[in-house]
Amino acid sequence: MTYILNNKINQLKHQNLFILIIILIVASFLRLYKLSFQSLWLDELFTAADCLPTNALSHLWFRFTHDQHPIFYYFLEWIWLKILGLGDVRVRIPSVIYGILGVYAIYLAGKKIFNEHIGLIAAALLAVNPFHIEYSQEARPYTLLFLLSTLSFMFFYQIVFLKENKLKQAIFYIISTILMLYTHYFGIMMMIAQALITIIYYLFVEHKVFELFKEKSFKTITICASIITLLFSPLIPVIVQLSK
């Protein structure tokens, strides 16, 4: 009986793995299909110009401490172009990669928060989502923002709701969140949402008004948020300047 049960579980795992691979293949095809059909448009030209392989890293940092976007995406793009050189397709390939990884990330998040079937459904829907496909073919930071936001919320969920206070989850949460913030300033709204979710959950769902600061997962997420804020602080003067 145990053998039969284990055999069925293994078959189900192999079936789900096969479905996931098919979804990722479809996602890859849709994001690579006609990638060079249109030439680079205005914003993509800004990306290519700012990330020229001949530009010094100091120039890149100066450019994006005076721009409405942080540096992380452009730093990765600069390294990519330094290795492979310029070209419409080469400039767009990183966004394709982030888009495909985003499909896999939404599968992991769905699997962790709900179950594997939900993860597969979420991945399948995202794989054929026309907006995600379009932005995956554009040399801009939006698919990287999606990828890092998904990972940030997944690790956030593990810490707050599943009470997984292992050092690994905390480190991954900090890394994914700070990179999200250094990719796009919309990441600040993600952090605000996570803060509100945490407060509402502990105060109104768990009813731990007086026990709040004794809760281990609350302490963990608070420490993580403090570290993230400290690491993000160099860009606060930039945000203040841009707001003017």
CYANA upper distance limits for C-alpha pairs under 8 A (distance plus 0.5 A):
  1 MET  CA      5 LEU  CA      6.73
  2 THR  CA      6 ASN  CA      6.57
  3 TYR  CA      7 ASN  CA      6.51
  4 ILE  CA      8 LYS  CA      6.73
  5 LEU  CA      9 ILE  CA      6.75
  6 ASN  CA     10 ASN  CA      6.64
  7 ASN  CA     11 GLN  CA      6.68
  8 LYS  CA     12 LEU  CA      6.64
  9 ILE  CA     13 LYS  CA      6.70
 10 ASN  CA     14 HIS  CA      6.69
 11 GLN  CA     15 GLN  CA      6.56
 12 LEU  CA     16 ASN  CA      6.60
 13 LYS  CA     17 LEU  CA      6.57
 14 HIS  CA     18 PHE  CA      6.59
 15 GLN  CA     19 ILE  CA      6.77
 16 ASN  CA     20 LEU  CA      6.64
 16 ASN  CA    116 GLU  CA      8.47
 16 ASN  CA    120 LEU  CA      8.39
 17 LEU  CA     21 ILE  CA      6.69
 18 PHE  CA     22 ILE  CA      6.79
 19 ILE  CA     23 ILE  CA      6.71
 19 ILE  CA    120 LEU  CA      8.17
 20 LEU  CA     24 LEU  CA      6.72
 20 LEU  CA    120 LEU  CA      7.05
 20 LEU  CA    123 ALA  CA      8.50
 21 ILE  CA     25 ILE  CA      6.63
 22 ILE  CA     26 VAL  CA      6.66
 23 ILE  CA     27 ALA  CA      6.57
 23 ILE  CA    123 ALA  CA      7.58
 23 ILE  CA    124 ALA  CA      6.34
 23 ILE  CA    127 ALA  CA      7.22
 24 LEU  CA     28 SER  CA      6.49
 24 LEU  CA    100 ILE  CA      7.32
 24 LEU  CA    103 VAL  CA      7.69
 24 LEU  CA    104 TYR  CA      7.82
 24 LEU  CA    127 ALA  CA      7.82
 25 ILE  CA     29 PHE  CA      6.63
 26 VAL  CA     30 LEU  CA      6.67
 26 VAL  CA    127 ALA  CA      7.42
 27 ALA  CA     31 ARG  CA      6.73
 27 ALA  CA    100 ILE  CA      6.76
 27 ALA  CA    103 VAL  CA      8.00
 27 ALA  CA    127 ALA  CA      5.11
 27 ALA  CA    128 VAL  CA      7.26
 28 SER  CA     32 LEU  CA      6.58
 28 SER  CA     96 VAL  CA      8.23
 28 SER  CA    100 ILE  CA      6.62
 29 PHE  CA     33 TYR  CA      6.27
 30 LEU  CA    127 ALA  CA      8.47
 30 LEU  CA    128 VAL  CA      8.03
 30 LEU  CA    133 ILE  CA      7.31
 31 ARG  CA     35 LEU  CA      7.64
 31 ARG  CA     96 VAL  CA      6.53
 31 ARG  CA     99 GLY  CA      8.25
 31 ARG  CA    100 ILE  CA      8.44
 31 ARG  CA    133 ILE  CA      6.04
 31 ARG  CA    134 GLU  CA      8.18
 31 ARG  CA    136 SER  CA      6.66
 31 ARG  CA    137 GLN  CA      6.72
 32 LEU  CA     96 VAL  CA      7.56
 32 LEU  CA    137 GLN  CA      7.98
 35 LEU  CA     89 VAL  CA      7.01
 35 LEU  CA     92 ARG  CA      8.30
 35 LEU  CA    137 GLN  CA      6.66
 36 SER  CA     88 ASP  CA      7.03
 36 SER  CA     89 VAL  CA      6.32
 39 SER  CA     88 ASP  CA      7.10
 40 LEU  CA     44 GLU  CA      6.03
 40 LEU  CA     45 LEU  CA      6.47
 40 LEU  CA     88 ASP  CA      6.79
 41 TRP  CA     45 LEU  CA      6.54
 42 LEU  CA     46 PHE  CA      7.00
 43 ASP  CA     47 THR  CA      6.93
 43 ASP  CA    140 ARG  CA      8.08
 44 GLU  CA     48 ALA  CA      6.72
 44 GLU  CA    138 GLU  CA      7.51
 44 GLU  CA    139 ALA  CA      5.80
 44 GLU  CA    140 ARG  CA      7.04
 45 LEU  CA     49 ALA  CA      6.49
 46 PHE  CA     50 ASP  CA      6.49
 47 THR  CA     51 CYS  CA      6.54
 47 THR  CA     74 TYR  CA      7.77
 47 THR  CA    139 ALA  CA      7.29
 47 THR  CA    140 ARG  CA      7.58
 48 ALA  CA     52 LEU  CA      6.54
 48 ALA  CA     86 LEU  CA      8.27
 48 ALA  CA     91 VAL  CA      7.26
 50 ASP  CA     55 ASN  CA      8.03
 50 ASP  CA     60 LEU  CA      7.28
 50 ASP  CA     63 ARG  CA      8.20
 50 ASP  CA     74 TYR  CA      8.36
 51 CYS  CA     55 ASN  CA      7.28
 51 CYS  CA     60 LEU  CA      7.71
 51 CYS  CA     74 TYR  CA      6.90
 51 CYS  CA     75 PHE  CA      8.07
 51 CYS  CA     77 GLU  CA      6.86
 51 CYS  CA     78 TRP  CA      5.04
 51 CYS  CA     81 LEU  CA      7.80
 52 LEU  CA     78 TRP  CA      6.98
 52 LEU  CA     81 LEU  CA      7.48
 52 LEU  CA     82 LYS  CA      8.01
 52 LEU  CA     86 LEU  CA      8.14
 53 PRO  CA     78 TRP  CA      6.67
 53 PRO  CA     79 ILE  CA      8.04
 53 PRO  CA     81 LEU  CA      6.32
 53 PRO  CA     82 LYS  CA      4.95
 53 PRO  CA     85 GLY  CA      7.57
 54 THR  CA     82 LYS  CA      8.29
 55 ASN  CA     59 HIS  CA      6.89
 55 ASN  CA     60 LEU  CA      7.51
 56 ALA  CA     60 LEU  CA      7.06
 57 LEU  CA     61 TRP  CA      6.76
 58 SER  CA     62 PHE  CA      6.65
 59 HIS  CA     63 ARG  CA      6.52
 60 LEU  CA     64 PHE  CA      6.86
 60 LEU  CA     71 ILE  CA      8.22
 60 LEU  CA     74 TYR  CA      8.42
 60 LEU  CA     75 PHE  CA      8.04
 61 TRP  CA     65 THR  CA      6.64
 61 TRP  CA     71 ILE  CA      7.26
 62 PHE  CA     66 HIS  CA      7.12
 63 ARG  CA     67 ASP  CA      6.87
 64 PHE  CA     68 GLN  CA      7.83
 64 PHE  CA     69 HIS  CA      6.87
 64 PHE  CA     70 PRO  CA      6.27
 64 PHE  CA     71 ILE  CA      6.24
 65 THR  CA     70 PRO  CA      7.48
 65 THR  CA     71 ILE  CA      8.30
 65 THR  CA    235 LEU  CA      8.04
 65 THR  CA    238 VAL  CA      6.49
 66 HIS  CA    238 VAL  CA      7.45
 66 HIS  CA    242 LEU  CA      7.98
 67 ASP  CA    242 LEU  CA      8.05
 68 GLN  CA    242 LEU  CA      7.38
 69 HIS  CA    183 THR  CA      7.65
 69 HIS  CA    184 HIS  CA      6.23
 69 HIS  CA    185 TYR  CA      7.26
 70 PRO  CA    181 LEU  CA      8.32
 70 PRO  CA    182 TYR  CA      5.65
 70 PRO  CA    183 THR  CA      6.04
 70 PRO  CA    184 HIS  CA      6.38
 70 PRO  CA    185 TYR  CA      7.60
 71 ILE  CA     75 PHE  CA      6.39
 71 ILE  CA    182 TYR  CA      6.61
 71 ILE  CA    183 THR  CA      6.88
 72 PHE  CA     76 LEU  CA      6.88
 72 PHE  CA    179 LEU  CA      7.42
 72 PHE  CA    182 TYR  CA      5.89
 72 PHE  CA    183 THR  CA      5.56
 73 TYR  CA     77 GLU  CA      6.70
 73 TYR  CA    141 PRO  CA      6.24
 73 TYR  CA    144 LEU  CA      7.77
 73 TYR  CA    182 TYR  CA      8.41
 73 TYR  CA    183 THR  CA      5.99
 74 TYR  CA     78 TRP  CA      6.39
 74 TYR  CA    141 PRO  CA      8.44
 75 PHE  CA     79 ILE  CA      6.84
 76 LEU  CA     80 TRP  CA      6.64
 77 GLU  CA     81 LEU  CA      6.61
 77 GLU  CA     91 VAL  CA      7.92
 77 GLU  CA     94 PRO  CA      7.58
 78 TRP  CA     82 LYS  CA      6.51
 79 ILE  CA     83 ILE  CA      6.86
 80 TRP  CA     84 LEU  CA      6.70
 80 TRP  CA     85 GLY  CA      8.23
 80 TRP  CA     94 PRO  CA      8.30
 81 LEU  CA     85 GLY  CA      5.10
 81 LEU  CA     86 LEU  CA      6.41
 81 LEU  CA     90 ARG  CA      7.81
 81 LEU  CA     91 VAL  CA      7.52
 84 LEU  CA     90 ARG  CA      7.74
 85 GLY  CA     90 ARG  CA      7.90
 86 LEU  CA     90 ARG  CA      6.84
 86 LEU  CA     91 VAL  CA      7.08
 87 GLY  CA     91 VAL  CA      6.47
 88 ASP  CA     92 ARG  CA      6.99
 89 VAL  CA     93 ILE  CA      6.55
 90 ARG  CA     94 PRO  CA      8.27
 91 VAL  CA    139 ALA  CA      6.64
 92 ARG  CA     96 VAL  CA      7.13
 92 ARG  CA    136 SER  CA      8.43
 92 ARG  CA    137 GLN  CA      6.47
 92 ARG  CA    138 GLU  CA      6.28
 92 ARG  CA    139 ALA  CA      5.22
 93 ILE  CA     97 ILE  CA      6.79
 93 ILE  CA    137 GLN  CA      8.06
 93 ILE  CA    139 ALA  CA      8.40
 94 PRO  CA     98 TYR  CA      6.72
 94 PRO  CA    139 ALA  CA      8.12
 95 SER  CA     99 GLY  CA      6.52
 95 SER  CA    135 TYR  CA      8.03
 95 SER  CA    136 SER  CA      5.48
 95 SER  CA    137 GLN  CA      6.81
 95 SER  CA    138 GLU  CA      6.96
 95 SER  CA    139 ALA  CA      6.52
 95 SER  CA    140 ARG  CA      7.57
 95 SER  CA    141 PRO  CA      7.78
 95 SER  CA    143 THR  CA      6.59
 95 SER  CA    144 LEU  CA      7.44
 96 VAL  CA    100 ILE  CA      6.79
 96 VAL  CA    136 SER  CA      5.23
 96 VAL  CA    137 GLN  CA      6.42
 97 ILE  CA    101 LEU  CA      6.65
 97 ILE  CA    136 SER  CA      8.35
 98 TYR  CA    102 GLY  CA      6.45
 98 TYR  CA    136 SER  CA      7.79
 98 TYR  CA    143 THR  CA      6.14
 98 TYR  CA    144 LEU  CA      5.81
 98 TYR  CA    147 LEU  CA      7.06
 99 GLY  CA    103 VAL  CA      7.03
 99 GLY  CA    132 HIS  CA      7.66
 99 GLY  CA    133 ILE  CA      7.98
 99 GLY  CA    136 SER  CA      5.65
 99 GLY  CA    143 THR  CA      5.81
 99 GLY  CA    144 LEU  CA      7.72
 99 GLY  CA    147 LEU  CA      7.82
100 ILE  CA    104 TYR  CA      7.16
100 ILE  CA    127 ALA  CA      8.43
101 LEU  CA    105 ALA  CA      6.53
101 LEU  CA    147 LEU  CA      7.30
102 GLY  CA    106 ILE  CA      6.63
102 GLY  CA    143 THR  CA      7.70
102 GLY  CA    144 LEU  CA      8.33
102 GLY  CA    146 PHE  CA      7.15
102 GLY  CA    147 LEU  CA      5.04
102 GLY  CA    150 THR  CA      8.08
103 VAL  CA    107 TYR  CA      6.95
103 VAL  CA    123 ALA  CA      5.68
103 VAL  CA    124 ALA  CA      8.38
103 VAL  CA    126 LEU  CA      6.61
103 VAL  CA    127 ALA  CA      6.62
104 TYR  CA    108 LEU  CA      6.89
104 TYR  CA    123 ALA  CA      7.09
105 ALA  CA    109 ALA  CA      6.68
105 ALA  CA    147 LEU  CA      7.13
105 ALA  CA    150 THR  CA      7.01
105 ALA  CA    151 LEU  CA      7.03
106 ILE  CA    110 GLY  CA      6.52
106 ILE  CA    119 GLY  CA      7.19
106 ILE  CA    122 ALA  CA      6.89
106 ILE  CA    123 ALA  CA      6.29
106 ILE  CA    126 LEU  CA      8.50
106 ILE  CA    150 THR  CA      6.98
107 TYR  CA    111 LYS  CA      6.54
107 TYR  CA    116 GLU  CA      8.19
107 TYR  CA    118 ILE  CA      8.27
107 TYR  CA    119 GLY  CA      4.54
107 TYR  CA    120 LEU  CA      6.14
107 TYR  CA    121 ILE  CA      8.38
107 TYR  CA    122 ALA  CA      6.67
107 TYR  CA    123 ALA  CA      5.54
108 LEU  CA    112 LYS  CA      6.56
108 LEU  CA    119 GLY  CA      6.75
109 ALA  CA    113 ILE  CA      6.47
109 ALA  CA    119 GLY  CA      7.22
109 ALA  CA    150 THR  CA      7.63
109 ALA  CA    151 LEU  CA      7.86
109 ALA  CA    154 MET  CA      5.83
110 GLY  CA    114 PHE  CA      6.07
110 GLY  CA    115 ASN  CA      6.85
110 GLY  CA    116 GLU  CA      7.36
110 GLY  CA    118 ILE  CA      6.02
110 GLY  CA    119 GLY  CA      4.36
110 GLY  CA    120 LEU  CA      8.12
110 GLY  CA    122 ALA  CA      7.21
111 LYS  CA    115 ASN  CA      4.74
111 LYS  CA    116 GLU  CA      4.79
111 LYS  CA    117 HIS  CA      7.66
111 LYS  CA    118 ILE  CA      6.82
111 LYS  CA    119 GLY  CA      5.06
111 LYS  CA    120 LEU  CA      8.32
112 LYS  CA    116 GLU  CA      8.20
112 LYS  CA    154 MET  CA      7.97
112 LYS  CA    158 GLN  CA      8.49
113 ILE  CA    154 MET  CA      8.12
113 ILE  CA    157 TYR  CA      7.93
114 PHE  CA    118 ILE  CA      6.84
114 PHE  CA    119 GLY  CA      8.03
115 ASN  CA    119 GLY  CA      6.88
116 GLU  CA    120 LEU  CA      6.74
117 HIS  CA    121 ILE  CA      6.75
118 ILE  CA    122 ALA  CA      6.57
119 GLY  CA    123 ALA  CA      6.61
120 LEU  CA    124 ALA  CA      6.54
121 ILE  CA    125 LEU  CA      6.67
122 ALA  CA    126 LEU  CA      6.69
123 ALA  CA    127 ALA  CA      6.45
124 ALA  CA    128 VAL  CA      7.23
125 LEU  CA    129 ASN  CA      6.61
126 LEU  CA    132 HIS  CA      7.51
127 ALA  CA    132 HIS  CA      8.33
127 ALA  CA    133 ILE  CA      8.08
128 VAL  CA    132 HIS  CA      8.42
128 VAL  CA    133 ILE  CA      7.60
129 ASN  CA    133 ILE  CA      6.68
130 PRO  CA    134 GLU  CA      6.55
131 PHE  CA    135 TYR  CA      6.74
132 HIS  CA    136 SER  CA      6.46
132 HIS  CA    143 THR  CA      7.81
133 ILE  CA    137 GLN  CA      7.05
134 GLU  CA    138 GLU  CA      7.23
135 TYR  CA    139 ALA  CA      8.49
135 TYR  CA    140 ARG  CA      8.06
135 TYR  CA    142 TYR  CA      7.11
135 TYR  CA    143 THR  CA      6.88
136 SER  CA    142 TYR  CA      8.48
136 SER  CA    143 THR  CA      6.46
141 PRO  CA    145 LEU  CA      6.68
141 PRO  CA    183 THR  CA      7.15
141 PRO  CA    184 HIS  CA      7.76
142 TYR  CA    146 PHE  CA      6.74
142 TYR  CA    184 HIS  CA      8.48
143 THR  CA    147 LEU  CA      6.65
144 LEU  CA    148 LEU  CA      6.67
144 LEU  CA    180 MET  CA      8.43
144 LEU  CA    183 THR  CA      7.83
145 LEU  CA    149 SER  CA      6.42
145 LEU  CA    180 MET  CA      6.32
145 LEU  CA    183 THR  CA      6.66
145 LEU  CA    184 HIS  CA      7.05
145 LEU  CA    187 GLY  CA      8.12
146 PHE  CA    150 THR  CA      6.58
147 LEU  CA    151 LEU  CA      6.89
148 LEU  CA    152 SER  CA      6.46
148 LEU  CA    176 SER  CA      5.98
148 LEU  CA    177 THR  CA      7.32
148 LEU  CA    179 LEU  CA      7.55
148 LEU  CA    180 MET  CA      5.77
149 SER  CA    153 PHE  CA      6.67
149 SER  CA    176 SER  CA      7.93
149 SER  CA    177 THR  CA      7.54
149 SER  CA    180 MET  CA      6.70
149 SER  CA    187 GLY  CA      7.81
149 SER  CA    190 MET  CA      7.82
150 THR  CA    154 MET  CA      6.64
151 LEU  CA    155 PHE  CA      6.76
151 LEU  CA    173 TYR  CA      8.04
151 LEU  CA    176 SER  CA      6.73
152 SER  CA    156 PHE  CA      6.50
152 SER  CA    172 PHE  CA      8.45
152 SER  CA    173 TYR  CA      5.98
152 SER  CA    174 ILE  CA      8.40
152 SER  CA    176 SER  CA      5.79
152 SER  CA    177 THR  CA      5.75
152 SER  CA    180 MET  CA      8.42
153 PHE  CA    157 TYR  CA      6.47
153 PHE  CA    194 GLN  CA      8.25
154 MET  CA    158 GLN  CA      6.89
155 PHE  CA    159 ILE  CA      6.82
155 PHE  CA    169 GLN  CA      6.46
155 PHE  CA    170 ALA  CA      7.94
155 PHE  CA    172 PHE  CA      7.37
155 PHE  CA    173 TYR  CA      5.68
156 PHE  CA    160 VAL  CA      6.64
156 PHE  CA    173 TYR  CA      6.87
156 PHE  CA    194 GLN  CA      8.15
156 PHE  CA    221 ILE  CA      8.15
157 TYR  CA    161 PHE  CA      5.88
157 TYR  CA    162 LEU  CA      7.21
158 GLN  CA    162 LEU  CA      5.34
158 GLN  CA    163 LYS  CA      6.79
158 GLN  CA    164 GLU  CA      5.99
158 GLN  CA    169 GLN  CA      7.80
159 ILE  CA    163 LYS  CA      5.47
159 ILE  CA    164 GLU  CA      5.36
159 ILE  CA    165 ASN  CA      6.16
159 ILE  CA    169 GLN  CA      7.45
159 ILE  CA    170 ALA  CA      7.85
159 ILE  CA    217 SER  CA      6.45
159 ILE  CA    220 THR  CA      7.96
159 ILE  CA    221 ILE  CA      7.40
160 VAL  CA    164 GLU  CA      8.08
160 VAL  CA    198 THR  CA      7.61
160 VAL  CA    217 SER  CA      6.10
160 VAL  CA    218 PHE  CA      7.30
160 VAL  CA    221 ILE  CA      7.61
163 LYS  CA    217 SER  CA      6.17
164 GLU  CA    169 GLN  CA      7.67
164 GLU  CA    217 SER  CA      8.06
165 ASN  CA    169 GLN  CA      7.28
165 ASN  CA    170 ALA  CA      7.52
165 ASN  CA    216 LYS  CA      8.13
165 ASN  CA    217 SER  CA      6.71
165 ASN  CA    220 THR  CA      7.33
166 LYS  CA    170 ALA  CA      7.21
167 LEU  CA    171 ILE  CA      6.65
168 LYS  CA    172 PHE  CA      6.67
169 GLN  CA    173 TYR  CA      6.50
170 ALA  CA    174 ILE  CA      6.70
170 ALA  CA    220 THR  CA      7.82
170 ALA  CA    221 ILE  CA      8.21
170 ALA  CA    224 CYS  CA      7.15
171 ILE  CA    175 ILE  CA      6.67
172 PHE  CA    176 SER  CA      6.50
173 TYR  CA    177 THR  CA      6.45
173 TYR  CA    224 CYS  CA      8.12
174 ILE  CA    178 ILE  CA      6.50
174 ILE  CA    224 CYS  CA      6.56
174 ILE  CA    225 ALA  CA      8.19
174 ILE  CA    227 ILE  CA      7.99
174 ILE  CA    228 ILE  CA      6.65
175 ILE  CA    179 LEU  CA      6.61
176 SER  CA    180 MET  CA      6.55
177 THR  CA    181 LEU  CA      6.77
177 THR  CA    187 GLY  CA      8.37
177 THR  CA    228 ILE  CA      7.78
178 ILE  CA    182 TYR  CA      6.71
178 ILE  CA    228 ILE  CA      6.31
178 ILE  CA    231 LEU  CA      7.67
178 ILE  CA    232 PHE  CA      7.29
179 LEU  CA    183 THR  CA      6.56
180 MET  CA    184 HIS  CA      7.00
180 MET  CA    187 GLY  CA      6.25
181 LEU  CA    185 TYR  CA      6.32
181 LEU  CA    186 PHE  CA      7.96
181 LEU  CA    187 GLY  CA      5.31
181 LEU  CA    188 ILE  CA      6.94
181 LEU  CA    232 PHE  CA      7.82
182 TYR  CA    232 PHE  CA      8.11
183 THR  CA    187 GLY  CA      8.28
185 TYR  CA    189 MET  CA      8.47
186 PHE  CA    190 MET  CA      7.54
187 GLY  CA    191 MET  CA      6.95
188 ILE  CA    192 ILE  CA      6.79
189 MET  CA    193 ALA  CA      6.61
190 MET  CA    194 GLN  CA      6.72
191 MET  CA    195 ALA  CA      6.70
192 ILE  CA    196 LEU  CA      6.74
193 ALA  CA    197 ILE  CA      6.60
194 GLN  CA    198 THR  CA      6.61
195 ALA  CA    199 ILE  CA      6.78
196 LEU  CA    200 ILE  CA      6.51
197 ILE  CA    201 TYR  CA      6.39
198 THR  CA    202 TYR  CA      6.73
198 THR  CA    218 PHE  CA      8.34
199 ILE  CA    203 LEU  CA      6.38
200 ILE  CA    204 PHE  CA      5.96
200 ILE  CA    205 VAL  CA      7.48
201 TYR  CA    205 VAL  CA      5.41
201 TYR  CA    206 GLU  CA      6.71
202 TYR  CA    206 GLU  CA      5.31
202 TYR  CA    207 HIS  CA      6.55
202 TYR  CA    208 LYS  CA      6.23
202 TYR  CA    209 VAL  CA      7.77
202 TYR  CA    212 LEU  CA      7.38
203 LEU  CA    207 HIS  CA      5.44
203 LEU  CA    208 LYS  CA      6.05
203 LEU  CA    209 VAL  CA      5.84
203 LEU  CA    212 LEU  CA      8.25
204 PHE  CA    208 LYS  CA      8.34
208 LYS  CA    212 LEU  CA      5.70
211 GLU  CA    215 GLU  CA      6.98
212 LEU  CA    218 PHE  CA      7.53
213 PHE  CA    218 PHE  CA      7.26
213 PHE  CA    219 LYS  CA      7.02
214 LYS  CA    218 PHE  CA      8.34
214 LYS  CA    219 LYS  CA      7.92
215 GLU  CA    219 LYS  CA      6.85
216 LYS  CA    220 THR  CA      6.73
217 SER  CA    221 ILE  CA      6.69
218 PHE  CA    222 THR  CA      6.53
219 LYS  CA    223 ILE  CA      6.62
220 THR  CA    224 CYS  CA      6.68
221 ILE  CA    225 ALA  CA      6.54
222 THR  CA    226 SER  CA      6.67
223 ILE  CA    227 ILE  CA      6.80
224 CYS  CA    228 ILE  CA      6.68
225 ALA  CA    229 THR  CA      6.56
226 SER  CA    230 LEU  CA      6.72
227 ILE  CA    231 LEU  CA      6.71
228 ILE  CA    232 PHE  CA      6.55
229 THR  CA    233 SER  CA      6.49
232 PHE  CA    236 ILE  CA      7.66
233 SER  CA    237 PRO  CA      8.43
234 PRO  CA    238 VAL  CA      8.33
235 LEU  CA    239 ILE  CA      6.84
236 ILE  CA    240 VAL  CA      6.78
237 PRO  CA    241 GLN  CA      6.61
238 VAL  CA    242 LEU  CA      6.58
239 ILE  CA    243 SER  CA      6.55
240 VAL  CA    244 LYS  CA      7.38
